[in-house]
């Protein structure tokens, strides 16, 4: 650690505490500097410009670290231009430390500021808290820049991966719209022409114009069975010692999957309670708390009263097609839960829901297209998680001098 030193933030950076100007100076027409009262308009990296101020009192210079000093304390952004800042923010600009390195160092030490804000009625930190923040930094700016460059390289990869995820999500959304309105020509394997291009390929139905050969039917006609769930007695601890996964609506992910399994029950708990086992490959639909979440059961799983297991008629519907089709009906399901005293979807409302019914072979082709897109998305999301973990590990090593940066050899050497 001989090439590192202990400093206070106030000794190596200029700290500008925000001050709110008169509201009469605010405008949305671009007059003056973009104005930030707090972190509400923070973006993933840079702020989102919505309001401007013609007579700013406190200014954060371009490239400054913008930090929220009021609840939530510690949110960070980077100033991509000069900003007028209100009392919910402070600007930090290095004076004798590399600014890019300081960005990462503040991020790694934000927990210290968060802990200082706790225990008060209104979570906040002041200029003294910021100025007295203890930090460890390399002696030379060259080492600081090298560390920042390493971390910035990982950030660039993360940003590219996030952009790829956004792109594929947009592609999937557009493809779902096309597939569930135009379908696939099973002879060519391509989307049918639009109704404007080939009106003779479409017909009117209760769901609007649909491809010829498709039908509109009720939800109940697709299902052989609905299976309700329940909760084994929590007073009997032995119920919860077993190897049967048991899930509630809280165990579903926004990506239409079952997440981490938190609880397990045993055979007796399943047998003597209202919970039921849904076999692998069937549809799980949350019809009470968390209405609209859904998944295909990844394995045999016991369900709570939040969930309805849907057993489809395999002669009428392909499970994966139905799973993707339900995703576009999520908002309709949520509306069924609004304005009623009942917390959930009423079975009769669900059964009466009109749904599309393409020919079975076409359902399988539609599902295959969407499954391929999902696999690409999952690969990118896995990469994103891997790169985030890599960054966390590098920050822990490089910003705490566990790994020494050797400038001349352009490599890392374990200390």
N, C-alpha and C positions, 0 to 999 in steps of 0.2 A: 504493500500500500504506500510505499515511499514516494511513488509518482502520482499519488492522489492527495487531496487536501480537503479539510472540512471548512465549509463556508456557510454564511447566512444568505438567503435569497436576496435580501436587501443590499448586500455588499457587491453582488455581481449582476444585478438587474435593476432597471427603473420600474417602479410599481406605480401605476396610475389608478387610483380609486375612482369609480364612476360617480357622477352627480347628475341628477335628472334636470334637464332644462324645462322651461315653461312649455306647457302643452300647446300654447299658441304658436310655437315655432315648428310644430310637427306638420308634415305634409306627406302625401303619397305620390308626388309628382317629380321626385328626384332633385328638389332644391336643397342644397347643402350637402351634409354628410349622411350616409345611412345611420340610423339610430337603433340602438339595442338597449332596452330597459333591463332585460335579464336574459336568461338562457332559453326562453320560449321559442326564439327563432334560430336556435343553433341547428346546423345541419350535421351530417356525418363528419365533416371536416371543417367546412367554412359556414359562416352564418348565411341565412336567407334574408335578402334585403326586401323589406316591406314598407317601412316607415323611414322618413328622412327628417333631418333637423336643420333649419336654416341658421340657428344661432347656438352651436354646441358649446357646452361648458367644459367637458372633459373629453379628451380625444385619445383613443388607442391607436398608435401608429401601425402602419401596414407591417405585417409579419409578427405582430405581438401575439402572445398567448392571451386568449380571452378566457377568464375563469369566473364562474358563478360564485359570488360571495354570500348569497342568500339562498335559502332552501329552493332547490336542492344544491347544497354546497358541493363544489368540486367539478361540476360539468365543465368541459373544456372545448374550445374551438380555436381556430387560427384566423387572425384578421387578414383577409386577402386584399384589403385596402384600408384606408383610414376610416375609423368608426367613431361616432359620438356614442359614449357609453353612459348609461344610467346607473343608479346606485346599486343595482343588483349585480354589477360586474366590476371586474378590475382588469387592467391590461398589464402584461408583464413583457418587458423587452430587455434582452440581455445587453449589458454594457461591457463586461469583461469575460463573457462566456459565449460559446457558439450557440446561436439561437435555435438551430435545429436540434442540437444536443439537449438544450434546456427544455424544449418541448417534451422530449421523451422522459427527461429526468423529473419534471413536474408531474407528468402522468404516473410515473412509478412511485411518487411520494405523496400522491393525493390523499391517501388514507390517513396521513398525519393531520391534514387540514380537516378532513371529515370528522375525525375523533375530537378535534378541538371545538367543533360546532355542536357537539352533542351535549345533552344535559340542560340546555337552555329552552325557554318557552318558544323562541323563534330561532331556528338554526341559522347561524350566520358567522362569518369570520371578518376580521377587520384588517387594517393595514399593518398593524403590529404582528398579527398572526402570520401574515404573508412575509413580512420583512424578516421575521425571526425563524422562518422555516429552515431547519438544518439540512444541509445537503453535502454529499461527497462528490467531488468532481476531479477529473484528471488535471494535472498541472498544466499540460499544454493544450492549446486550441486544436492542434493537429490531431491529437488522440481523440478529443471530443468530436471533431468532424468525422473521423473514421468510424467511430461508434455510431454516430448519427446516420452515416451513409449505409452502414450494414442494416440498421433497422429500417431505414427508408426503402432499401431494396425489397425487404419483406413486405412493407406497406404497399409498394407498387404492385407486387404480385397479388396481395389481398384485394386491392382495388380492381385489378383486372378480373379476378375471380368473381367479385361481387357484380361487376358489369356483365359478366357472362351469365350469372344467375338471373339478373334482371332481364337480360335478353331472352333467355329460354323460358322464363315465366311469362313474358309477353307473347312469345311464340305459342306457348301452350294455350294461353287465354284466347288468342285469335283462332287457333286451330280448333279449340273446343266449340267456339261460336260457329265455325264453318261446318264442322263434322255433325253437330246436332241440328243444323238447319238444312244442310245440303247432302250430307252423307257421302258415301263412297260408291263409285261405280264398280261393282264387283268384277266386271270384265277387265277394266283397265287398272284398277287399284288406285285411281285418282279421284279427287273431289269431283262431284257432279258440277256441271255448269250452274251458274246462279239462275234464279227464277227469271231475272231480266234477260239472261242470255238464252234460256231454253224453257219458257213457261209450260211447254207441253210435258215436261218431266215432273210437274208438281200438281198437287190437288189441294183443295180447301179441306180443313178439318176443324174440330173444336179447339185445336191449338194453333190455328192459323194455317198458312200454306206449308205443306210438308211434301217430301218426295213421294211420288207414286210408289206403291208397294209398302209404305209405312202405314201404321195405324196410330190412333190416339186411344188410349185405354185408361182404366182406373188403376191406381196403385195396387188395390187389392187383387186385381186379376194377375199380377205378376208374382204373387206370393203363395207359397204352399202353407206357410206357417209364420206367425209372429210369436216370439218367445220373450216373455218379460223376465226381469231380474229381481233381485232382492239382496238384503244384507243379513248375513248370519248374526246371531246375537253377539254383541260386543262385550256382554257381561261374562261370557264363557270364553276365557282366554285360549282354551284348547282348540276352539274353532279356527283360530288364526295361526295354527302350527300345522303346516302341510305343504304340499307341492303343487296345488292347483292355483294358477294365477287368477286373481279376482280384481276386476277393474270397475271404476266409476267414470263419470263424465270428465273428471279432472285428469284422467290418465291419457286423454287424447291430445294429440298435437295439432297445431293449426295446419300442418301439411297433410291432414287426413290419414293419420297413422296412429296406432297405439304407441305410446311412449314407454318410459321406464315403468316396469311392474313393481309397484310399491308393496303390495300385500298378497298373501297366499292363504288359502283355506284347505281343509282336509275333506275327505269323502263324507264324513258324518255331517260336517257343516253344510255341504252341498245338498245332502239327502234330506236333512231336517230343517231346511230354510227355504225361502222363496227364491233364492238364487238358482240360476240354471246354467248349464254348460252349453256354450255355443262352439260348434266344431270348426276347426280350421277351414278357412276359405269362404265362410259365410259373412254376410253384411252385418256390421254393428252400427246402429244409428242411435245417437243420443237424443232422446225424446223428452227428457226432463231437464235437470240442471245442466246447462251447457248446450242447449238445443241447437241442432244443426251439425255438430261434430260427427264424423263418421270414419269408418275404416273397414278394411277386410280383415277378419280375424287371422292374425299371423300364426296362430296355434290354437289348440283347444283352450278356451278361457271362460271362467265364470263371470257373470255380469251382475251389477247392482240394479236397483230400480230406476236408475237414470237412463238405462240402455234398453233398447229393443233389438233382439236378434231377428234378422229377416232371412227366412229360408225361401229362396226363389224357386220357381218352377223352371227346371233346366231345359224344358222343351220350349219355353217362351223367352227366356232371358239368359244372356251370358253374364256371370257375376261381375266380371271386370268392366263390362260396358255399363251395367247398372250402377256400379260404384262411381264411375266417372260422370255419368248422367246425374246422379244425386248431388254431385258437387256443384252443379249449376242451379240446383233447386234449394241450396242452403238458405238463401235469403227468404225464399217462400216459407220454409220451415220456421224460420225465426219470426216471421210475421204471424204465423199460427199461434205463437206463444204470447203475442202482445194483446193487451187490453182484456185479459181474462184473469179470473181469480185462481185459475188452475195453473200450476207451475209446470208447463209442458205442453206437448202436442196431444190433442184428443185423438184417440184411435180412429174414430169415424171420420175426422177431418183428413187424417193421413190416408186412409183407405180410399177416400173420394178424390184425392189429388189426381188430376189428369197427367199422364205421362206418355212419352213417345215410345213406339214399339216398331223399330226397324226389323227386317228379316234377320234371323239368327246369324247367318253367315256374315252379313254386313255388320252386325253388332261386334262380332269377333274381330273384323278388320279395323273398325273404329277403335276398339280397345287396344289393339296391337300398336296403332300409331301413337296413342296417348301414353301407353306404357313405355315405349321407346323414348319419348320425350322425358318422362319421369325418371327413367334410368340415367339419362344425360344430366338432368337436374341434380339428382342425388349424388352423382359423381362430383359435380362442381361444388355442391354443398359440403361433401366430405373433404374436398381439397381446401375449402374455405376454413373448415374447422381445424384441419391439420396446420394450415399456415398461421392461424390465430394462436394455436398452441406453440408453434415454433417461435412466434414473436414474443409470447409471454416468457418462454424459456430463455431466449436471447436477452430480453430486458433484465431478467433476474440475474443473469451472468454478467453481462456487459456493464450494467449500471451499478453493480455492487462489487466491481473489481474481482469477481471470482474467476473471470477469464480475462487475461491481459491481451490487449491489442498490440501486435508487433507491427509497427508502421513500415519498416523497411522491407519486411518479408511478405507484407500484405496477406497475413494469415492470423488465425487465432491460436494462442498457445495457452494451455492450461497452466495456471499458476500453482 
